[in-house]
Amino acid sequence: MRNWRILLALLLALALAAAACAGDEDAGDPTAATDDAADDTDDADDADDAAEEDDDAALLEEDEQVGVEADSADLLGAGATFITPLMLEWIRDNEPGINVNYQSIGSGGGIEQFLSENVDFGSSEAFLDDEAMEEAREIRGCEPIHFVDAFGSVVVSYNDPDLDAALEAAGQDNLVLDAEAIAGVYNTDITTWDDPAIAELNPDVDLPGTNLIAVHRSDGSGTTNIFTQYLDDAAGNWDLGFGTEVDWAAGTIGGNGNEGVAAETQQQPGAVGYLSYAYAVENDIPVAAVVNEDGNPIEPTLASISAGPSEIIDDIPEDQRFAVLGVGGEGYPIVGAHWILAWECGYDDAVAQSMIDFFTWAVTEGDDLAEDLLYAPVTGAFEERVVDQINRINAAE
Amino acid sequence: MSATDTSTTKESLRGSGRARRADPIFRGLVLVAATSVLVVLAAMIIRTTLDAWPVFDAMGFWGFISGQQWSVGHSRSEVTGTYGAFPFIYGTLKISFFAILAAVPLAIGIALFINEIAPAWLKRPLASTVELLAMVPSVVYALVGIYFFRLYIWEPVGQFIASSPLGNLTFFGPPVLLSSYWSAANILAIMILPIITAICRESFAQVPRDEVNAAYAMGATRWEVMRKVIVPRSFSGIVGGTMLGLGRALGETIAIAFLIGASQRWAPQLFFGGDAMTSVIVNTFADAAPEAIWALLAIGVTLFLITTIVNVLARLIVYRVGQFSGDAAL
C-alpha cells in the first residue's frame, strides 16, 4: 500500500518535471529547463535524466537552425497541390541531394504560410498582388521574389456516355468548347449539351440532351485561379471574377481537390469539371478541345500547352508576375505558370544556398521529369531569367 | 469495553498519520482532473469567440447566421468579405434531421430485436457487429459512400422517389445528384446507428423484468409488451441516445465534406448538392487568409451554440416526460 503511494508520487513528480521542460522548450529557452530540473532535486533521478535529454534535444534543434555546422540545410516549403506530383519527383531525384519537405496544402495556404514566415518557400499558381507585395515588404523588410518553375494547364473534362457515342458517330475525337460555352456551363446558363452555343461549335455532332452539372473545386485552389482567370479574360459572359476561390453559381457542386473533382466527374453523368491536365490523363477522363484566341480548337497535349507560354515569353515582366492569357496559334489556351515564392533577405546562408541549388537544378536539369508529368518546363532564354531570379534569394542584406 | 472497541476500529480505519496525507493530495488531484475539463472548454470558447469577433462585429450575429452569401476576402487585418453562414447551417440541420429520422427507428428496431427476439446464439454476434460499425473511421465511410453506396443504392432510391408522385414537390424533385444532402444524410444515418443502438439496448435492458413478465402474464403479446412496456419505459434513454447521435451527426466532418457536394450554396431540394458547417471548415481552412479563418471560427462558434441548444432541448424533453409519467409510475 505505502509502496504504491510512493510510486504514484514519484510518477507524478516525473510527469510534472517533464511538463515543465516541455513548456520551457516551447518558449524557446532551453536553459530554463535545466534550472527547473535542478530545483527538483528531491525528485527521483529519472526526472533529472529526462530533463537533460529534453535539454539536449533543444540544443540540437537550435544548432540545425543557425546552420553553424552544416553548409546545406533541409528546406521546408508549402503550397500548390497542382505542382505536387512534379515537386515530389524533383525532391526524390535532385542531384544536389537536398532534403525538401514539401507540404501540399494549396496555393492559398502556400501564400499564407510564406507570408507568416513558417516556411522557407511558398508555392502558388497565383502571384502576390500589389497589396500583398506591400504587406510582404513590411513583414520581412525586403522584396519577395517570384520565379516560375513550370507551366501547367487546366483541362475541361466531362462524363457522358451518350456524348461519347455521339462524338464517335461523328468521327470527332473531342468535344469542342469555347470560353463562352464553358462560362455558360459554369454560370448554369447552359444546361444541356444540345444548347445552341455548344451545337454551333460541334456542327457535325448529334448532341444529346443530358442535363449538365458543373463541378468546381470546393477548396481554394490555384487550378481554380488559372481556370477563372482564363474565363475572365476570354469570356464576355463571365462575371464572377477570378481567384483561388470565387462565388460559384447556385446549381453547381464542389469536389475537394483535383482528386475530388476527378471522382465527381467520373461518376456523375452529365458532370463537367476542370482539372489539372495530369489528373485527367491519369484517370483517363475525356477532355474538351478549347477554341483559342485565333479561333482554332486545340486539344491539350504537351506540345500545345507549351506553345502558349513560349508565345508570350518575351513579354514576361522583370518580376515575373504575369498571367498567360490570349493564347493563339497552336497553343492550348487555359494555361498558367506555377511560381515559387522566396525572400530576398533573412535566410541563414545554408538555407539560401540549398534553395538556390535545388531550384537551379530543378529548372535546368529537371525538364524531363516535368514533361513526363505533362507540365511544360521553363526553357531557353527564359530559363536564364528564372535562374537570375533564383540567385536573388538572400542577395539583399 | 465497547468504547475501547469503537476506538480501535476507528484507529485501524483512519490509518497512520503519514498515510492520511494522501487524502488531501488525492482530493487535489481529482479536483485538478475535474476542473481541467472546464478550463479547456472555457479556453476554447473564449479563444474562438474572440478570434471570430471581427466577423460577428462586421456582419452582425443575425446577419451572419441568416446571410446567404459567403465570399471570402483575403485581408490579413480586417474583414473585407461577406460572410453569411445560412447555407451551411441549413445544410447541417437538414442532413442531421434526415439522418436522425432514418437512424432512430432503425436503431430501436435493432435494439428490440437483439434484446427481445433474437435467439441467444445470435445476440452476441449481432451486437458486436453493430458496435463494429462505430469503429470504422469516418474517412472510410466517406470512401465507401463515394465509390459504392451512392452509386448503387442512394442514387437509384433517390431517382425512384423523385420520379414517384412525391417528386412533384420541390423538396423531393429532380435532378438526383450523386453528391447531395441525401447522400450525406444517408452516410450520417449509418454512422450514428451504433451509438443510438447501444444506448437503446442499454435502456431496454434496464426495464424491470417483473413489469415485462407481468404484462406477459396478463396476456400481452410480444409486440404489445415492446410497444407498451419496454419502449415507453425507456423513453429517456431513447432521447438520450438520439441526442448523442445528433451530436455526432452535427459534428461529423470528412464523410460529409466528401458527399454533400460542398458548393457553399444551399438548395431547397433533398437530392441536390449543398454544403454543411463542418465541411466548409475542412474544405477551405488550409487555404484561408486570416480574415477567412475568423469567419470559419465564427462558424465553429455557431456550431457550438447549436449543439448546446440541442442538448438543452433534449434535457428539457427528458425532464418534462419524467414529470408527466414519473419514472416509477409506468
Interface residues (C-beta under 8 A of the other chain):
Chain A: M1 R2 R5 A9 L12 I105 G106 S107 G108 G109 E112 L115 A132 E135 N211 I213 H216 S218 D219 G220 S221 G243 T244 E245 D247 W248 A250 G251 T252 I253 G254 G255 N256 G260 A263 E264 Q267 Q268
Chain B: R18 A19 A22 I25 L29 Q69 W70 S71 V72 H74 R76 I146 Y147 R150 L151 P175 L177 L178 S179 A257 F258 G261 A262 S263 Q264 R265 A267 F272 G273 D275 S279 N283 T284 A286 D287 A288 A289 P290
